[in-house]
Amino acid sequence: MRRNSAKVTVAGEPAVWLGANFWSRTGGPLMWRNYSPRVVREELRVLHEHGLRQTRSFFYWPDFMPAPDSVDAEKVEHFADFLDAHREIGMSSIPTFIVGHMSGDNWDPAWRDGRDLYADVWLVSRQAWFVQRMTERFAAHPAVAGWLISNEMPIYGRLRHEPKAPTEQVTSWAQLMVQAVRAGGGHQPVSLGDGAWGIEVTGTDNGFSVRETGALVDFVGPHVYRIDSDPVRQHLGAAFICELAAVGGKPVVLEEFGLSSDQVSPEHAAHYYRQTLHNSLLAGSTGWVAWNNTDYDDLVEQGPYSHHPFEMHFGITDDAGNPKPPLHELAAFADVLSTVDFARCERTDAQAALVVTEYLEHGYPFSQDDDRPLVFSSLQQAYVAAREADLPVGFTRERDGIDPDCSLYLLPCTKQIQGPTWQWLRERVAQGAVLYLSYTAGEVGHHRQPWIPYLDETFGVAKEMTYGVVDEVADEVVEFTFAEDFGGIAEGEVLRFRVGGNEHSRAYLPVHPRGATVVATDAHGRPALLRHRSGQGETVLCTYPIEHFAARNARVNPEDTHRLYAALAEIAGIERPIAVDDPRVFADELRHEDGRRFAWLVSQHGQEITTTPRADGSSLHDTKTGELLSKVTLPAYGVRVVELRAER
């Protein structure tokens, strides 16, 4: 199974963008009114000295388009000088057209007069006119790397009385805007700047379908500021979103991410940047644009900073242009990208697949939107467990047809799946695959219990459920005691899972075996894990929603699901190219087109740790000196990239 590694291409060559979203400290969004060529050049120089080569820039719409049929010539010339400054220093920029939202505030051109940004044909034509005119003016400038239509349009474009715009209107608007770029002579890559928050990625319908708009653009750009109650999930949050954002097969650029230093210590700001950069790289991101270039202490009386004062301090430099810890992390990351020649590297293929049920992204008659949060959170926690197990895992979407080339299919806490898909998975088992399902009753009171047909026949059990009534888990910690060896788990070992969820989801599946083998029992002697041979393959049923339990707990990772996933991989015959016997150290690899292999080791330890990775017949070497490494020492939340060489 191919894992997404697509790069943005420029003139037929793969491009890797590393930069910052840019507002000058002279004015923030109002920088074009207070434009200083000197200050801009100083700000760009600091970024360039730390390895950044791109900015994302913004046509603040009220200033650049003061009337429906005109642009402000002075502001346009300021932007021309801004691009010249990039060219002078060897940088490029990605201009953003429709900028009516930023940092906790919305701004309209005075002439909008409340018109609908997507459905009012006159206003849509004005937007397209502006996009085309600005493209005509700057398409030939060598410092333009790409184009973005908007900044977080789902926030700016929604109507007060409606939570979202109709998808067909949004998609039509997007198509017309992209066409306006091309009509203006824009040959560079283009995307929407919407944040990739659509239903296929988040489970929430905001009108922007990443699947539909993905057909119109050259890359997808997630904006990720998610927060979590678990540090490991937090460190993998952007990575998980990047995996889901690849739904259309387009390159993924982490277009916005960052944090305010008002909300985190300098040390932990560095940890977060380091983790986000490297984990998202391993998840398929091929570009990174941090939010944002500088702090704005002198603008405390100016909106949006007056009413969102923490927004003043998202900078990777302070208000005097001095580097903050995140900029040092970006510089170190730039060095890694250069050392491994990342533009020519790809992720390895995966033999294990996380199945994304269609119910995350598509509503069927009388199915419920409130089932989606469980799908999203269970997948996320399963992704964390796979990373802890050093199991290269891909995402396969039911709506696209399940990838047929996998040896292991993981269905964590899957309540709903289509009948034909289930039949197809059963056929794959007969052909030799391993299918894993963990039970869930769901988190909602309606249609409680799974919709999966032939569960008994598939898993070799007889279920003992009572209609409409869940079998409550009374324990605070569920224990699985293994009655026999299971992959790398030995007979007699005990796995423990902290219980979480609500009155609907704190439930187990009572069964007795009817052909299946009970691999593990709970503390009450009930079957907890069962395996069943079927044709050339087998199925594995977990009677507890262990991924959901973990997803609803704070500071829970690492928890024992990674042990189960590693065992499943062994049973399915999946080799892990590099692994560490420590769930707090992630291991994965990239392969260069010339055959070189590079392994990433990413620590979740809050203190220094020395580890001994296991590679498949390969030795570990320093990427710059070639020194043979028998052990690797990682600082707190540290990352080390090593080269893997075949042993002779």
Residue pairs with C-beta under 8 A, 6 or more apart in sequence:
1 349
1 350
1 351
1 353
1 394
1 396
1 403
1 405
1 406
2 349
2 394
3 284
3 347
3 348
3 349
3 350
3 392
3 394
4 243
4 246
4 249
4 252
4 284
4 347
5 284
5 286
5 345
5 346
5 347
6 246
6 249
6 250
6 251
6 252
6 284
6 286
7 14
7 15
7 16
7 251
7 286
7 343
8 14
8 15
8 16
8 17
8 146
8 189
8 218
8 219
8 251
8 253
8 286
8 287
9 15
9 189
9 218
10 145
10 188
10 189
13 343
14 286
14 343
14 344
15 145
15 189
15 287
15 343
16 286
16 287
16 337
16 342
16 343
17 53
17 54
17 94
17 145
17 146
17 253
17 287
17 288
17 289
18 51
18 52
18 53
18 54
18 287
18 288
18 289
18 330
18 333
18 334
18 337
19 47
19 52
19 53
19 54
19 55
19 56
19 91
19 288
19 289
19 290
20 47
20 52
20 54
20 55
20 56
20 289
20 290
20 291
20 292
20 293
20 316
20 330
21 55
21 56
21 256
21 289
21 290
21 291
21 292
21 293
22 43
22 55
22 56
22 57
22 58
22 93
22 292
22 293
23 29
23 31
23 58
23 292
23 293
23 294
23 296
24 31
24 35
24 36
24 39
24 40
24 43
24 294
25 39
25 43
25 294
25 295
25 296
25 298
25 299
25 319
25 321
26 34
26 35
26 36
26 39
27 33
27 34
27 35
27 299
27 302
28 103
28 296
28 299
28 302
28 305
29 58
29 60
29 99
29 102
29 103
29 107
29 304
30 60
30 63
30 302
31 60
32 60
32 63
32 64
32 75
32 78
32 79
33 63
35 78
35 81
35 82
37 81
37 85
40 81
40 82
40 85
41 85
41 88
41 89
42 321
43 293
43 294
43 317
43 321
44 55
44 85
44 86
44 89
44 91
45 89
46 317
46 321
46 323
46 327
47 55
47 91
47 293
47 316
47 317
47 327
48 89
48 90
48 91
50 323
50 327
50 328
50 330
50 331
50 334
51 330
51 331
51 333
51 334
51 335
51 338
52 91
52 330
52 334
53 90
53 91
53 92
54 91
54 92
54 93
54 94
54 145
54 289
55 86
55 91
55 92
55 93
55 94
55 289
55 293
56 93
56 94
56 96
56 148
56 255
56 289
57 79
57 82
57 93
57 94
57 95
57 96
58 95
58 96
58 99
58 102
58 151
59 65
59 75
59 79
59 95
59 96
59 97
59 98
59 99
59 130
59 134
60 99
60 107
61 97
61 98
61 99
61 100
61 107
61 108
61 109
61 130
62 100
62 107
62 108
62 109
62 110
63 72
63 75
64 71
64 72
64 75
64 76
64 130
64 134
65 71
65 72
65 109
65 126
65 130
66 72
66 109
66 110
67 111
68 109
68 111
68 126
69 126
69 129
71 130
71 133
71 134
76 134
76 137
79 95
79 138
80 137
80 138
80 141
82 93
83 93
83 138
83 141
83 143
83 144
84 143
86 92
86 93
86 143
87 141
87 142
87 143
91 143
92 142
92 143
92 144
92 145
93 143
93 144
93 145
94 144
94 145
94 146
94 147
94 148
94 289
95 134
95 138
95 144
95 147
95 148
96 147
96 148
96 149
96 150
96 151
96 193
97 127
97 130
97 131
97 134
97 147
97 148
97 149
97 150
97 177
98 117
98 127
98 130
98 131
98 149
98 150
98 151
98 153
98 156
98 177
99 150
99 151
100 106
100 107
100 108
100 109
100 150
100 151
100 156
101 107
101 151
101 152
101 153
101 155
101 156
102 151
102 304
103 304
103 305
103 308
103 311
103 314
104 304
104 307
104 308
104 311
105 303
105 304
105 307
105 308
106 155
106 156
112 123
115 122
115 123
116 123
116 159
116 165
117 123
117 124
117 127
117 153
117 156
117 157
117 165
117 173
118 124
118 157
118 165
118 166
118 169
118 170
118 172
118 173
119 165
119 166
119 169
124 173
124 176
127 173
127 177
127 180
128 176
128 177
128 179
128 180
129 180
131 149
131 177
131 180
131 181
131 184
132 180
132 181
132 183
132 184
133 184
134 184
135 147
135 180
135 181
135 183
135 184
135 185
135 186
136 184
136 185
138 144
139 184
139 185
139 186
139 187
139 188
140 185
144 188
145 188
145 189
146 188
146 189
146 190
146 191
146 218
146 219
147 181
147 186
147 188
147 189
147 190
147 191
148 190
148 191
148 192
148 193
148 221
148 255
149 174
149 177
149 178
149 181
149 190
149 191
149 192
149 193
149 194
150 156
150 157
150 177
150 192
150 193
150 194
151 193
152 193
152 194
152 195
152 223
153 192
153 193
153 194
153 208
154 164
154 194
154 195
154 197
154 206
154 207
154 208
157 165
157 170
158 164
158 165
158 206
158 207
159 165
163 206
164 205
164 206
164 207
165 207
166 207
167 205
167 207
167 208
167 209
167 212
169 207
170 207
170 208
170 209
170 213
171 209
171 212
171 213
171 216
174 192
174 208
174 213
174 216
174 217
175 216
177 192
178 190
178 216
178 217
181 190
189 218
189 219
190 217
190 218
191 217
191 218
191 219
191 220
191 221
191 253
191 255
192 208
192 213
192 216
192 217
192 221
193 221
193 255
194 208
194 213
194 221
195 221
195 222
195 223
195 255
195 256
196 210
196 220
196 221
196 222
196 223
196 241
196 245
197 204
197 206
197 208
197 223
198 205
198 206
198 207
198 208
198 209
198 210
198 211
198 213
199 205
199 206
199 209
199 210
199 360
199 361
199 362
199 372
200 209
200 210
200 211
200 244
200 247
200 360
200 361
201 210
201 222
201 241
201 244
201 245
201 247
202 244
202 376
203 360
203 361
203 372
203 373
203 375
203 376
204 372
205 369
210 220
210 245
210 247
210 248
211 247
211 248
211 361
214 220
214 247
214 248
214 249
214 250
215 248
217 250
218 250
218 251
219 250
219 251
219 252
219 253
219 287
220 245
220 246
220 248
220 250
220 251
220 252
220 253
221 252
221 253
221 254
221 255
221 256
222 238
222 241
222 242
222 245
222 252
222 254
222 255
222 256
223 255
223 256
223 257
223 291
224 237
224 238
224 241
224 254
224 256
224 257
224 276
225 256
225 257
225 258
225 259
226 234
226 237
226 238
226 241
227 234
228 234
228 237
229 553
229 554
229 555
230 553
230 554
230 555
230 556
230 557
231 555
231 557
231 604
232 384
232 388
232 557
232 558
232 604
233 380
233 381
233 384
233 557
234 272
235 271
235 272
235 275
235 276
235 279
235 604
235 637
236 275
236 279
236 380
236 383
236 384
236 387
237 276
237 380
238 254
238 257
238 276
238 279
238 280
238 283
238 285
239 276
239 279
239 280
239 282
239 283
239 285
239 383
240 283
240 379
240 380
240 383
242 252
242 254
242 280
242 283
242 284
242 285
243 283
243 284
243 383
243 395
244 356
244 395
245 252
246 252
246 284
246 395
247 361
247 397
251 286
251 287
252 284
252 285
252 286
252 287
253 285
253 286
253 287
253 288
253 289
254 276
254 280
254 285
254 287
254 288
254 289
255 287
255 289
256 289
256 290
256 291
257 276
257 280
257 288
257 290
257 291
258 273
258 290
258 291
258 292
258 314
258 316
258 326
259 269
259 272
259 314
259 326
260 310
260 311
260 312
260 313
260 314
261 269
261 295
261 313
261 314
261 315
261 324
262 309
262 310
262 312
262 313
263 310
264 272
266 324
266 325
267 325
269 324
269 325
269 326
270 325
270 326
270 328
270 329
271 636
271 637
273 290
273 325
273 326
273 329
273 330
274 329
274 332
274 333
274 637
274 638
274 639
275 602
275 637
275 639
277 288
277 329
277 330
277 333
278 333
278 336
278 600
278 602
278 639
279 387
279 586
279 602
280 288
281 342
281 600
282 347
282 586
282 588
282 590
282 600
282 602
284 347
286 342
288 330
288 333
290 316
290 326
290 330
291 314
292 314
292 315
292 316
293 315
293 316
293 317
294 315
294 316
294 317
294 318
294 319
294 321
295 312
295 313
295 314
295 315
295 317
295 318
295 319
295 324
296 305
296 311
296 312
296 313
296 315
296 319
297 312
297 318
297 319
298 319
299 305
299 312
300 306
300 309
300 312
304 311
305 311
305 312
315 324
316 323
316 324
316 326
316 327
316 330
317 323
317 324
317 327
318 324
336 342
336 641
339 623
339 624
339 641
340 590
340 592
340 596
340 598
340 623
340 641
341 592
342 590
344 592
344 593
344 594
345 590
345 591
345 592
345 593
345 598
346 590
346 591
346 593
347 392
347 588
347 590
347 591
348 392
348 577
348 588
348 589
348 590
348 591
349 392
349 394
350 392
350 393
350 394
350 406
351 392
351 405
351 406
351 407
351 408
351 572
351 574
352 386
352 391
352 392
352 393
352 394
352 406
352 407
352 408
352 409
352 410
352 568
352 569
352 572
352 574
353 393
353 394
353 395
353 396
353 402
353 403
353 406
353 408
353 409
353 410
354 379
354 382
354 383
354 386
354 393
354 394
354 395
354 396
354 410
354 412
355 396
355 398
355 402
355 409
355 410
355 411
355 414
355 417
355 425
356 375
356 379
356 395
356 396
356 397
356 398
357 375
357 398
357 411
357 414
357 416
357 417
358 397
358 398
358 399
358 417
358 418
358 421
359 367
359 371
359 372
359 375
359 415
359 416
359 417
360 372
360 375
360 376
360 379
361 397
361 399
362 399
363 369
367 416
368 444
368 446
368 447
370 443
370 444
371 415
371 416
371 442
371 443
371 444
373 443
374 413
374 415
374 440
374 442
374 443
374 505
374 548
375 414
375 415
377 548
377 551
377 552
378 412
378 413
378 414
378 440
378 545
378 547
378 548
378 551
379 412
380 551
381 412
381 547
381 548
381 550
381 551
381 561
382 410
382 412
382 547
382 561
382 565
383 393
384 550
384 557
385 547
385 550
385 559
385 561
385 562
385 564
385 565
386 393
386 410
386 562
386 565
387 586
387 588
388 557
388 558
388 561
388 562
388 565
388 583
388 584
388 586
389 562
389 563
389 565
389 566
389 569
389 576
389 579
389 583
390 566
390 576
390 578
390 579
390 580
390 586
390 587
390 588
391 565
391 566
391 569
391 574
391 576
392 576
392 577
392 588
393 410
394 403
394 406
396 402
396 403
396 406
396 409
398 417
398 418
398 421
402 409
402 421
402 424
402 425
402 428
404 428
406 433
407 432
407 433
407 434
407 572
407 573
407 574
408 433
408 434
408 436
408 568
408 569
408 572
408 574
409 425
409 428
409 433
409 434
409 435
409 436
410 436
410 565
410 568
411 417
411 435
411 436
411 437
411 438
412 438
412 547
412 548
413 438
413 439
413 440
413 545
413 547
413 548
414 437
414 438
414 440
414 450
414 452
415 440
415 441
415 442
415 450
415 451
415 452
416 450
416 451
416 452
417 451
417 452
419 453
422 452
422 453
422 454
422 458
425 433
425 435
426 435
426 454
426 458
426 534
428 435
428 537
429 435
429 458
429 534
429 535
429 537
429 538
429 539
430 534
430 535
430 536
430 537
431 535
431 536
431 537
432 535
432 536
432 537
433 537
433 572
434 537
434 538
434 539
434 540
434 568
434 571
434 572
435 458
435 537
435 538
435 539
435 540
436 539
436 540
436 541
436 542
436 568
437 452
437 459
437 539
437 540
437 541
437 542
438 541
438 542
438 544
438 545
438 546
438 547
438 548
439 450
439 508
439 509
439 541
439 542
439 543
439 544
439 545
440 450
440 505
440 507
440 545
440 548
441 448
441 449
441 450
441 470
441 504
441 505
441 507
441 545
442 448
442 449
442 450
442 504
442 505
443 501
443 502
443 504
443 505
443 548
444 504
445 504
448 468
448 470
448 504
449 465
449 468
449 470
455 461
455 463
456 462
456 463
456 514
458 532
458 534
458 539
459 511
459 516
459 530
459 532
459 539
459 541
460 513
460 514
460 515
460 516
460 530
460 532
460 534
460 539
461 511
461 512
461 513
461 514
461 515
461 516
461 527
461 530
461 532
461 541
462 511
462 512
462 513
462 514
463 509
463 510
463 511
464 510
464 511
464 512
465 471
465 509
465 510
470 503
470 504
470 506
470 507
471 507
471 508
471 509
471 510
472 503
472 506
472 507
473 499
473 506
473 507
473 508
473 544
475 499
475 522
475 523
476 498
476 499
477 496
477 497
477 498
477 499
478 496
478 497
478 499
478 508
478 522
478 523
478 528
478 544
478 546
478 549
479 494
479 495
479 496
479 497
479 522
479 523
480 494
480 495
480 496
480 497
480 520
480 521
480 522
480 528
480 529
480 560
481 492
481 493
481 494
481 520
481 521
481 522
481 523
482 489
482 490
482 491
482 492
482 493
482 494
482 495
482 519
482 520
482 529
483 491
483 518
483 519
483 520
483 521
484 491
484 517
484 519
485 491
486 519
486 520
486 529
486 531
486 567
486 571
487 566
487 567
487 568
487 569
487 570
487 571
488 563
488 566
488 567
488 570
489 495
489 563
489 564
489 567
495 520
495 560
495 563
495 564
496 559
496 560
497 544
497 546
497 549
497 550
497 559
497 560
497 561
498 549
498 550
498 553
498 556
498 559
499 506
499 549
500 506
500 548
500 549
500 550
500 551
500 552
500 553
500 556
501 545
501 548
501 549
501 552
505 545
505 548
505 552
507 545
508 522
508 526
508 543
508 544
509 541
509 543
509 544
510 526
510 543
511 527
511 530
511 541
511 543
512 527
513 527
513 530
515 532
516 530
516 531
516 532
516 541
517 530
517 531
517 532
518 527
518 529
518 530
519 529
519 530
519 531
519 540
520 527
520 528
520 529
521 527
521 528
522 528
522 543
522 544
526 543
527 543
528 542
528 543
528 544
529 540
529 541
529 542
529 543
529 564
530 540
530 541
530 543
531 538
531 539
531 540
531 541
531 571
532 538
532 539
532 540
532 541
538 571
540 568
540 571
542 564
546 560
546 561
546 564
547 561
550 556
550 557
550 559
550 561
557 583
557 604
558 583
558 584
558 604
562 583
566 576
569 576
575 616
576 587
576 616
577 589
577 597
577 599
577 615
577 616
577 644
578 587
578 588
578 589
578 599
578 613
578 614
578 615
578 616
578 618
578 644
579 587
579 613
579 614
580 586
580 587
580 601
580 611
580 612
580 613
580 614
581 612
581 614
582 609
582 611
584 603
584 604
584 605
584 609
585 601
585 602
585 603
585 604
585 605
585 609
585 611
585 634
586 600
586 601
586 602
586 603
586 604
587 599
587 600
587 601
587 602
587 613
588 599
588 600
589 597
589 598
589 599
589 600
589 644
590 597
590 598
590 600
591 597
591 598
592 598
596 643
597 618
597 643
597 644
597 645
598 623
598 641
598 642
598 643
598 644
599 613
599 615
599 620
599 641
599 642
599 643
599 644
600 639
600 640
600 641
601 611
601 613
601 632
601 634
601 639
601 640
601 641
601 642
602 639
603 609
603 634
603 635
603 636
603 637
603 638
603 639
604 637
605 634
605 636
605 637
606 636
606 637
607 636
608 633
608 634
608 635
608 636
608 638
609 633
609 634
610 631
610 632
610 633
610 634
611 631
611 632
611 633
611 634
612 630
612 631
612 632
613 620
613 632
615 644
617 646
617 647
618 644
618 645
618 646
618 647
619 628
619 629
619 644
619 645
619 647
620 628
620 629
620 630
620 632
620 642
620 643
620 644
621 627
621 628
621 629
621 642
621 643
621 644
621 645
622 629
622 642
622 643
623 641
623 642
623 643
626 643
629 642
632 640
632 642
633 640
634 640
